[in-house]
């Protein structure tokens, strides 16, 4: 259920704004040391991209950026 909700939420947000969602979740969440280690492992394993492009037009047919 969490994967479905996350996927639906991120699909409704421009790719350029998705980092803000993750930061807000971190700011509002409470985490144990193990939770933080797990988050850091996932973040470290994530492949970086040079640039995140706006995808508003393909999702919403209007750009809000």
C-alpha positions in Angstrom: 0.0 0.0 0.0 2.9 2.4 0.8 4.4 1.8 -2.6 1.1 2.5 -4.3 0.5 5.7 -2.4 4.0 6.9 -3.0 3.8 6.2 -6.7 0.5 8.0 -7.0 1.8 11.0 -5.0 5.0 11.4 -7.1 3.0 10.9 -10.3 1.0 14.0 -9.3 4.1 16.2 -8.7 6.6 17.6 -11.2 9.9 15.6 -11.1 11.6 18.9 -10.2 9.6 19.1 -7.0 9.9 15.5 -5.8 13.0 16.2 -3.7 10.9 18.7 -1.7 8.4 15.9 -1.0 11.1 13.7 0.3 12.6 16.5 2.5 9.1 17.3 3.9 8.6 13.6 4.8 12.0 13.6 6.6 11.2 16.8 8.4 7.8 15.6 9.7 8.9 12.0 10.4 10.5 10.5 13.5 13.3 8.1 13.0 15.4 5.7 15.0 19.2 5.3 14.4 18.4 2.2 12.4 15.8 4.0 10.3 18.3 6.8 9.5 20.9 4.2 8.5 18.4 2.5 6.2 17.5 5.8 4.6 21.1 6.7 4.1 21.8 3.3 2.5 19.0 3.7 0.0 20.1 7.3 -0.7 23.7 6.2 -1.2 22.7 3.4 -3.6 20.6 5.8 -5.7 22.2 6.7 -9.0 22.6 10.4 -9.5 21.5 12.3 -12.6 23.1 15.5 -13.9 19.7 17.3 -14.1 16.1 16.6 -13.2 13.8 17.9 -16.0 10.4 19.3 -15.6 7.7 16.9 -16.6 4.7 19.1 -15.9 3.6 19.3 -19.6 3.6 15.5 -20.0 1.7 15.0 -16.7 -0.6 18.0 -16.5 -0.5 19.7 -19.9 0.5 22.9 -18.1 3.8 23.9 -16.5 3.7 25.1 -12.9 7.5 25.5 -12.5 
